Amino acid sequence: MKGSLRHLSFRRLDTSAVHMRYLEEDTDLVPYLGRRPRDVKELLAQAPMGAARVLALPELGRVLHGYGERHGAPAAALQRAQELIDGQQVVMVVTGQQPGLLGGPLYTLHKAATAVRLARDLQAAGNGLRVVPVFWNHTDDHDFDEVNRAFVVNQQQEVQRLRLDLPHNGEAIRHLGVGHAMEVVLAEVRELLPETEFRDWAFELLRPRDPNESLGAGMARLLFGLFGEQGLLVLEPRELPASAFTVLEKWWRQGEKVRNSQRGTTEHFTAMGLDVGIDPGATLMFQLKGPRRVPLSDGDPLPHSVTDLSPGAILRPLWQDACLPTIAFVVGPGELSYLSLTGPLYRLLGVPKPAFVPRVSLTLVEPSLSKLLTKFGWDLPDLGDGPDALLQKRLAGDQATVLEHDLRSLTDSADRRLQDMVARAQASPHAHEQGLASGLDKLRGKTIADFTKLADKLQSSRADQQGAGARQIRRLCANLRPRGRLQERVLVALPALVSHGPKLGPMLVDAADPFATEHGVLEL
């Protein structure tokens, strides 16, 4: 099932300014981000083909093959890794994300789908090019608060947050066992999701196999389950051999040059009215001390082993592209902002720079929600106002009952009279009347609140009777514009897995045009 795909301009929704200007081919961004490729031909023209990398392809292939075997990769994915082991000339389309709870935000799947689709399109272009999609499963990250959140829509049509009840003391995600805590969260979310033919499959995919299993292992199973048959490979940075880490020590010793480049880029972007999205003084390098990931400050001694080095957000993409034969890097809107800092560093540090390809941006619309949009005459931009404002807007043109009208009039009249009494008491020359002012004001507040509550109750009841129920509006907003934001940035993947099962992966790939410049609305 492919679904029906239509598009909306990002200018009607929300995205970063750098993302918008990159899509619109702003030439001021070219020195930092390069030119956005508009099709396969343009991408291949700027791709760093045949560039030297830190790792030999057979060595990289063995790492990818071993990781895939341990995490349930299907034969199609393992075959792509075998091609590297056999010494075939392979290039890669790379994307990545730190692993998230319950599959992480939907945009994680959209990244993977875009990488798979782009690799497929590039290989189909001919010339004997072999292109492998790779997902960098960034378990080096130690920001547990960021990944320990999962938002789902509950039966009350509210966006509910779930989290793992785990202590965290700076451990890298790779070293944080989540097994028992994950079982608790899965039991909790099971009560919120409907019975479907795919429910057991989805929960089994995310079920931890071991008490010490990390979020990264669950993410790998999910990605292989959805995209492995289409050749996606997955990699965690700690799986790389020691030879991949030597370049990090070299870069750390050039820290001052890196910071000077960052400062210059930040000043230029600030002058253009753009935000790079990250502090240019952010930590360049971390080190692993046991399970903990701690920052390295200027002047700190390097760890005994280079394999304990872990690059920060600015250097991480460079490390990825120094190790992998990347010709295209699929990135999100926020990443494009801070990649403006990274772009000049490719030249400075001698790393082959891939083409930056914005991931597809999608909202998934179930049939029942599509019917509600049609019923109300709304679209995604309208839902950004939130349910309360939409309900008021919907009711504005409806005829109120006499009782409701009288109650609203009484409320307004009482409010004016009581405010006048409070003002006269405060201005009174008599102390005993001045003393009544505070009590009168409290009485006014409670009276008006009670009157307003009754009037709102009448209005809501009228809305339900007329088919413009608040519950339907809350459902639309919670599912399609949760908290006023794009669906993909808030809601997690699990509900979509429960609804659509393994076919969700191919369906997203079909919708993931890597050269699209607008937001996609995928009506399922």
PLY file of the C-alpha trace (Angstrom):
ply
format ascii 1.0
element vertex 524
property float x
property float y
property float z
element edge 523
property int vertex1
property int vertex2
end_header
0.00 0.00 0.00
1.55 3.29 -1.10
-1.08 5.75 0.07
-1.85 9.11 -1.48
0.88 11.75 -1.26
0.39 15.50 -1.55
2.62 18.40 -0.55
2.51 21.64 1.44
5.02 24.46 1.43
7.20 24.67 4.53
6.33 28.35 4.60
2.83 27.29 5.69
4.26 25.12 8.45
7.49 25.48 10.38
11.14 24.70 9.77
14.53 26.25 10.42
15.55 29.30 8.44
18.71 27.58 7.19
16.66 24.61 5.97
14.24 26.90 4.14
17.01 28.86 2.45
18.90 25.70 1.50
15.78 24.30 -0.15
15.35 27.58 -2.01
18.99 27.42 -3.20
20.26 30.52 -1.42
23.73 31.10 -2.89
24.98 32.63 0.38
24.93 29.12 1.89
26.98 27.46 -0.87
30.43 28.08 0.72
29.23 26.32 3.86
26.72 23.65 2.80
27.44 23.30 -0.90
24.74 23.34 -3.56
21.61 21.36 -2.91
21.44 18.60 -5.54
18.13 18.74 -7.38
18.36 15.28 -8.92
20.55 12.20 -9.20
22.67 13.71 -11.98
23.54 16.81 -9.96
24.34 14.72 -6.89
26.70 12.45 -8.78
28.43 15.46 -10.31
29.48 16.73 -6.86
29.94 13.36 -5.10
33.49 12.60 -3.84
33.93 9.40 -5.86
37.09 7.39 -5.25
38.26 9.59 -2.36
40.61 7.98 0.17
39.09 6.97 3.51
40.48 5.87 6.86
39.08 2.34 6.61
39.47 -0.18 3.81
36.14 -1.43 2.45
36.67 -5.11 3.42
37.46 -4.08 7.00
34.34 -1.90 7.11
32.29 -4.69 5.57
33.28 -7.14 8.29
32.17 -4.66 10.96
28.81 -4.09 9.28
28.26 -7.80 8.65
29.04 -8.76 12.24
26.78 -6.07 13.67
23.96 -7.09 11.35
24.22 -10.74 12.32
24.04 -9.88 16.03
20.93 -7.72 15.56
18.79 -9.79 13.23
19.61 -8.26 9.85
17.92 -10.11 6.98
19.90 -11.78 4.20
19.42 -8.81 1.85
21.22 -6.47 4.25
24.00 -8.96 5.02
24.58 -9.41 1.30
25.30 -5.68 0.96
27.90 -5.97 3.73
29.38 -9.01 1.98
29.90 -6.91 -1.14
32.29 -4.72 0.84
34.08 -7.75 2.29
34.53 -9.11 -1.24
36.26 -5.90 -2.26
33.55 -4.57 -4.58
33.68 -0.83 -5.16
30.82 0.49 -3.07
29.72 4.00 -2.10
27.29 4.92 0.64
24.31 7.12 1.42
24.52 7.76 5.16
22.08 9.07 7.71
21.92 8.72 11.47
20.37 9.56 14.79
20.78 8.67 18.42
18.42 5.81 19.36
15.12 6.81 20.91
12.52 5.27 23.18
9.83 3.24 21.34
11.55 3.84 18.01
12.21 7.52 18.62
10.40 10.35 16.80
8.91 9.45 13.44
11.49 11.55 11.64
14.06 8.85 12.50
12.20 6.49 10.17
11.90 9.25 7.59
15.69 9.64 7.61
16.22 5.93 7.06
13.57 5.84 4.32
15.20 8.76 2.51
18.62 7.09 2.63
17.19 3.82 1.25
15.29 5.61 -1.51
18.27 7.76 -2.51
20.60 4.75 -2.61
18.08 2.92 -4.79
17.70 5.87 -7.16
21.46 6.37 -7.44
22.09 2.71 -8.21
19.27 2.71 -10.77
21.06 5.52 -12.62
23.39 2.94 -14.12
27.16 3.19 -14.63
27.56 0.04 -12.54
27.51 2.10 -9.34
26.84 0.06 -6.19
25.24 2.21 -3.48
24.55 1.04 0.07
22.33 2.92 2.58
23.81 3.07 6.10
22.28 4.28 9.37
24.78 5.59 11.94
23.21 4.47 15.25
24.77 7.10 17.50
24.98 5.31 20.83
28.01 7.38 21.87
25.57 10.14 22.83
25.16 10.62 26.57
22.18 13.02 26.59
19.78 10.53 28.15
17.12 13.15 28.89
16.80 13.83 25.16
16.28 10.20 24.18
14.29 9.16 27.25
10.97 10.53 26.03
8.22 8.98 23.99
5.04 10.85 23.11
1.89 8.95 22.15
-1.79 9.93 21.88
-3.89 8.38 24.66
-7.62 7.57 24.78
-8.42 11.11 25.96
-6.81 12.43 22.74
-4.00 13.98 24.76
-0.31 13.77 23.98
1.09 11.63 26.79
4.77 11.32 27.67
6.31 7.99 28.61
9.81 7.56 30.01
12.19 4.95 31.37
12.57 5.01 35.13
16.34 4.73 35.20
19.13 6.58 36.98
21.69 8.18 34.69
25.15 9.44 35.58
26.59 10.51 32.27
26.85 7.06 30.71
26.94 6.80 26.94
23.65 5.32 25.69
25.52 2.22 24.54
26.45 1.41 28.13
23.03 1.96 29.70
21.04 -1.24 30.21
17.34 -0.54 29.75
15.85 -4.06 29.70
13.69 -4.10 32.84
12.66 -0.45 32.55
11.72 -0.99 28.89
9.42 -3.88 29.83
7.55 -1.51 32.16
7.13 1.13 29.46
6.00 -1.43 26.89
3.35 -2.70 29.31
2.17 0.88 29.88
1.95 1.80 26.21
0.25 -1.48 25.31
-2.83 -0.19 27.13
-2.89 2.91 24.92
-2.72 1.24 21.51
-5.43 -0.68 19.63
-5.53 -4.38 18.87
-4.34 -4.93 15.30
-2.88 -7.78 13.29
0.57 -6.19 13.67
0.49 -5.31 17.36
2.32 -8.42 18.61
4.91 -8.08 15.82
5.61 -4.45 16.73
5.98 -5.11 20.44
8.17 -8.14 19.82
10.46 -6.00 17.68
11.03 -3.60 20.58
11.05 -6.18 23.38
14.51 -6.25 25.02
16.30 -9.58 24.67
18.42 -9.06 27.76
18.21 -6.95 30.96
21.40 -5.17 29.92
20.25 -4.44 26.37
20.73 -0.84 25.27
18.41 1.44 23.33
20.80 1.05 20.40
20.11 -2.68 20.10
16.36 -2.08 19.94
16.86 0.63 17.34
18.96 -1.70 15.19
16.26 -4.42 15.29
13.62 -1.87 14.32
15.62 -0.52 11.38
16.48 -3.98 10.10
12.84 -5.02 10.53
11.55 -2.13 8.42
14.34 -1.48 5.92
16.72 -4.44 6.03
15.08 -6.19 3.08
15.87 -3.06 1.07
19.54 -3.27 1.95
19.88 -0.87 4.89
22.92 -1.48 7.08
23.30 -0.17 10.63
26.44 0.78 12.53
27.32 1.89 16.06
30.53 3.92 16.30
32.09 1.76 19.04
32.00 -1.16 16.60
34.63 0.51 14.42
38.20 -0.84 14.58
40.98 1.02 16.38
42.34 2.37 13.09
39.19 4.52 12.75
40.03 6.47 15.91
43.53 7.70 15.12
42.18 10.61 13.09
40.32 11.89 16.17
43.58 12.44 18.03
44.93 14.38 15.04
41.85 16.60 14.92
41.95 17.24 18.65
45.46 18.63 18.26
44.08 21.08 15.66
41.40 22.30 18.05
42.36 25.99 17.81
42.05 25.97 14.01
38.67 24.28 14.29
37.39 26.84 16.79
38.62 29.77 14.68
36.72 28.36 11.71
33.58 27.97 13.81
33.77 31.53 15.12
34.16 32.94 11.62
31.19 30.96 10.29
29.01 31.91 13.25
29.77 35.61 12.77
28.91 35.37 9.08
25.63 33.56 9.73
24.68 36.01 12.46
25.22 38.85 10.00
22.82 37.06 7.62
20.23 36.80 10.42
20.66 33.02 10.71
21.15 30.81 13.75
23.65 27.95 13.43
21.68 26.06 16.08
24.63 25.19 18.28
27.08 27.04 20.50
30.31 27.47 18.47
32.17 26.90 21.73
30.51 23.50 22.26
32.71 20.59 23.29
34.72 19.30 20.33
35.80 16.01 21.85
34.74 13.71 24.66
36.43 10.72 26.20
34.95 7.55 27.58
35.88 6.83 31.18
34.40 3.41 31.67
30.73 3.78 30.71
30.71 7.57 31.21
31.24 10.10 28.42
32.96 13.22 29.72
34.08 16.37 27.87
37.68 17.09 27.04
38.64 20.70 27.70
41.50 22.54 26.03
44.73 21.46 27.68
43.36 18.20 29.08
45.62 15.19 28.55
44.42 12.74 25.92
43.18 9.35 27.12
45.62 6.45 27.15
43.84 4.82 24.20
42.56 6.71 21.14
39.57 4.33 21.10
38.30 6.19 24.18
37.88 9.38 22.12
34.38 10.36 21.05
33.73 13.40 18.82
31.16 16.06 19.69
28.32 17.15 17.41
30.54 19.31 15.18
33.18 16.67 14.46
30.93 13.60 14.42
29.82 13.96 10.76
33.44 14.48 9.71
34.49 11.28 11.48
31.66 9.40 9.83
32.73 10.60 6.38
36.41 10.00 7.05
35.60 6.34 7.79
32.79 5.59 5.32
32.74 6.10 1.52
29.90 8.62 1.87
28.70 10.40 -1.25
25.43 11.72 0.25
24.53 12.57 3.85
20.79 12.63 4.61
20.12 15.23 7.32
17.26 16.92 9.17
16.40 20.65 9.25
18.15 21.24 12.57
21.26 19.38 11.48
21.56 21.56 8.39
21.93 24.57 10.69
24.93 23.25 12.58
26.39 21.56 9.49
27.02 25.09 8.31
29.79 25.07 10.93
30.99 21.66 9.83
31.02 22.40 6.09
34.24 24.48 6.05
35.90 21.91 8.33
35.80 19.28 5.59
38.33 21.37 3.68
40.33 22.30 6.77
40.70 18.70 7.98
40.98 17.08 4.57
37.78 14.99 4.71
35.86 14.22 1.49
32.64 16.23 1.72
29.42 14.49 0.65
26.35 16.18 -0.75
23.94 17.22 2.00
20.44 15.93 1.21
17.52 17.06 3.43
15.49 14.10 4.66
11.91 13.78 3.54
9.43 15.50 5.85
6.12 13.66 6.25
2.86 13.67 8.18
1.09 10.30 8.22
-2.69 10.68 8.02
-4.92 7.70 8.81
-8.21 7.45 6.82
-10.41 8.47 9.77
-8.31 11.59 10.32
-8.42 12.44 6.63
-12.23 12.33 6.81
-12.22 14.71 9.78
-9.98 17.17 7.92
-12.45 17.12 5.04
-15.42 17.48 7.38
-14.03 20.60 9.07
-12.47 22.02 5.89
-9.05 22.25 7.54
-5.49 21.27 6.66
-2.27 20.86 8.64
-1.46 24.60 8.85
-4.87 25.26 10.45
-4.23 22.72 13.20
-1.21 24.65 14.44
-3.59 27.00 16.29
-4.35 24.21 18.79
-7.64 22.58 19.80
-9.00 25.36 22.01
-8.58 28.09 19.40
-9.97 25.82 16.68
-13.03 24.98 18.74
-13.74 28.66 19.33
-13.23 29.36 15.64
-15.56 26.52 14.69
-18.29 27.76 16.99
-17.95 31.44 16.16
-20.48 31.29 13.34
-22.91 28.93 15.08
-26.17 30.21 16.57
-26.04 30.17 20.34
-29.17 29.28 22.33
-31.07 32.02 24.19
-29.91 30.62 27.53
-26.26 30.57 26.43
-26.55 34.11 25.08
-28.17 35.35 28.30
-25.50 33.63 30.40
-22.69 35.28 28.43
-24.41 38.68 28.76
-24.93 38.18 32.49
-21.24 37.23 32.89
-20.09 40.40 31.09
-22.48 42.60 33.04
-21.56 41.07 36.41
-17.87 41.43 35.65
-18.26 45.16 34.88
-20.39 45.80 37.98
-18.06 43.93 40.31
-14.96 45.61 38.87
-16.63 48.97 39.48
-17.43 48.00 43.08
-13.80 46.91 43.69
-12.52 50.20 42.30
-14.92 52.25 44.46
-13.97 50.28 47.57
-10.27 50.84 46.91
-10.83 54.58 46.45
-13.19 54.94 49.43
-12.16 57.33 52.21
-13.54 54.82 54.73
-11.11 52.22 56.02
-13.82 49.54 56.50
-14.84 49.86 52.82
-11.20 49.76 51.67
-10.89 46.49 53.59
-13.65 44.97 51.47
-11.77 45.53 48.19
-9.72 42.34 48.33
-12.71 40.18 49.25
-14.83 41.74 46.51
-12.10 41.08 43.96
-11.88 37.41 44.99
-15.67 37.16 44.77
-15.57 38.70 41.31
-12.95 36.21 40.13
-14.84 33.17 41.44
-18.23 34.38 40.18
-17.00 35.14 36.68
-15.08 31.85 36.54
-18.22 29.89 37.54
-20.41 31.75 35.03
-17.82 31.27 32.27
-17.50 27.56 33.05
-21.27 27.13 32.73
-21.35 29.05 29.44
-18.43 27.02 28.07
-20.19 23.81 29.08
-23.28 24.88 27.15
-21.12 25.78 24.16
-19.29 22.45 24.21
-22.55 20.59 24.48
-23.84 22.50 21.48
-20.66 21.69 19.60
-21.08 17.96 20.25
-24.69 18.05 19.13
-23.80 19.86 15.92
-21.00 17.41 15.00
-18.16 19.83 15.70
-17.17 18.00 18.89
-14.19 19.08 20.90
-13.04 15.47 21.08
-12.74 15.23 17.30
-10.79 18.47 17.18
-8.48 17.33 19.98
-7.93 14.08 18.09
-6.95 15.90 14.91
-4.52 18.21 16.70
-2.99 15.52 18.90
-2.32 13.18 15.98
-1.40 15.60 13.20
0.00 18.72 14.92
0.85 17.57 18.46
1.69 20.52 20.68
1.41 22.73 17.60
4.44 21.08 15.97
4.89 18.72 13.05
3.83 15.16 13.83
7.24 13.71 12.91
9.02 15.79 15.54
6.86 14.71 18.48
5.11 11.35 18.11
7.08 8.10 18.21
7.16 5.31 15.65
5.45 2.53 17.66
1.78 3.43 16.93
2.52 3.47 13.18
4.21 0.07 13.50
1.14 -1.29 15.28
-1.15 0.04 12.54
0.86 -0.92 9.45
3.41 -3.57 10.40
6.42 -4.41 8.20
4.87 -2.74 5.14
5.40 0.66 6.82
9.06 0.62 5.73
8.46 0.18 1.98
5.54 2.60 2.16
7.79 5.31 3.62
10.52 4.61 1.06
8.03 5.07 -1.78
7.04 8.46 -0.29
10.61 9.56 0.49
11.55 11.61 -2.58
15.10 12.69 -1.67
14.82 15.82 -3.82
11.45 17.05 -2.54
11.36 20.67 -1.36
7.98 20.61 0.40
6.40 18.79 3.32
4.62 15.60 2.34
1.17 14.62 3.60
0.88 10.84 3.23
-2.78 9.85 3.39
-2.79 6.14 4.15
0 1
1 2
2 3
3 4
4 5
5 6
6 7
7 8
8 9
9 10
10 11
11 12
12 13
13 14
14 15
15 16
16 17
17 18
18 19
19 20
20 21
21 22
22 23
23 24
24 25
25 26
26 27
27 28
28 29
29 30
30 31
31 32
32 33
33 34
34 35
35 36
36 37
37 38
38 39
39 40
40 41
41 42
42 43
43 44
44 45
45 46
46 47
47 48
48 49
49 50
50 51
51 52
52 53
53 54
54 55
55 56
56 57
57 58
58 59
59 60
60 61
61 62
62 63
63 64
64 65
65 66
66 67
67 68
68 69
69 70
70 71
71 72
72 73
73 74
74 75
75 76
76 77
77 78
78 79
79 80
80 81
81 82
82 83
83 84
84 85
85 86
86 87
87 88
88 89
89 90
90 91
91 92
92 93
93 94
94 95
95 96
96 97
97 98
98 99
99 100
100 101
101 102
102 103
103 104
104 105
105 106
106 107
107 108
108 109
109 110
110 111
111 112
112 113
113 114
114 115
115 116
116 117
117 118
118 119
119 120
120 121
121 122
122 123
123 124
124 125
125 126
126 127
127 128
128 129
129 130
130 131
131 132
132 133
133 134
134 135
135 136
136 137
137 138
138 139
139 140
140 141
141 142
142 143
143 144
144 145
145 146
146 147
147 148
148 149
149 150
150 151
151 152
152 153
153 154
154 155
155 156
156 157
157 158
158 159
159 160
160 161
161 162
162 163
163 164
164 165
165 166
166 167
167 168
168 169
169 170
170 171
171 172
172 173
173 174
174 175
175 176
176 177
177 178
178 179
179 180
180 181
181 182
182 183
183 184
184 185
185 186
186 187
187 188
188 189
189 190
190 191
191 192
192 193
193 194
194 195
195 196
196 197
197 198
198 199
199 200
200 201
201 202
202 203
203 204
204 205
205 206
206 207
207 208
208 209
209 210
210 211
211 212
212 213
213 214
214 215
215 216
216 217
217 218
218 219
219 220
220 221
221 222
222 223
223 224
224 225
225 226
226 227
227 228
228 229
229 230
230 231
231 232
232 233
233 234
234 235
235 236
236 237
237 238
238 239
239 240
240 241
241 242
242 243
243 244
244 245
245 246
246 247
247 248
248 249
249 250
250 251
251 252
252 253
253 254
254 255
255 256
256 257
257 258
258 259
259 260
260 261
261 262
262 263
263 264
264 265
265 266
266 267
267 268
268 269
269 270
270 271
271 272
272 273
273 274
274 275
275 276
276 277
277 278
278 279
279 280
280 281
281 282
282 283
283 284
284 285
285 286
286 287
287 288
288 289
289 290
290 291
291 292
292 293
293 294
294 295
295 296
296 297
297 298
298 299
299 300
300 301
301 302
302 303
303 304
304 305
305 306
306 307
307 308
308 309
309 310
310 311
311 312
312 313
313 314
314 315
315 316
316 317
317 318
318 319
319 320
320 321
321 322
322 323
323 324
324 325
325 326
326 327
327 328
328 329
329 330
330 331
331 332
332 333
333 334
334 335
335 336
336 337
337 338
338 339
339 340
340 341
341 342
342 343
343 344
344 345
345 346
346 347
347 348
348 349
349 350
350 351
351 352
352 353
353 354
354 355
355 356
356 357
357 358
358 359
359 360
360 361
361 362
362 363
363 364
364 365
365 366
366 367
367 368
368 369
369 370
370 371
371 372
372 373
373 374
374 375
375 376
376 377
377 378
378 379
379 380
380 381
381 382
382 383
383 384
384 385
385 386
386 387
387 388
388 389
389 390
390 391
391 392
392 393
393 394
394 395
395 396
396 397
397 398
398 399
399 400
400 401
401 402
402 403
403 404
404 405
405 406
406 407
407 408
408 409
409 410
410 411
411 412
412 413
413 414
414 415
415 416
416 417
417 418
418 419
419 420
420 421
421 422
422 423
423 424
424 425
425 426
426 427
427 428
428 429
429 430
430 431
431 432
432 433
433 434
434 435
435 436
436 437
437 438
438 439
439 440
440 441
441 442
442 443
443 444
444 445
445 446
446 447
447 448
448 449
449 450
450 451
451 452
452 453
453 454
454 455
455 456
456 457
457 458
458 459
459 460
460 461
461 462
462 463
463 464
464 465
465 466
466 467
467 468
468 469
469 470
470 471
471 472
472 473
473 474
474 475
475 476
476 477
477 478
478 479
479 480
480 481
481 482
482 483
483 484
484 485
485 486
486 487
487 488
488 489
489 490
490 491
491 492
492 493
493 494
494 495
495 496
496 497
497 498
498 499
499 500
500 501
501 502
502 503
503 504
504 505
505 506
506 507
507 508
508 509
509 510
510 511
511 512
512 513
513 514
514 515
515 516
516 517
517 518
518 519
519 520
520 521
521 522
522 523
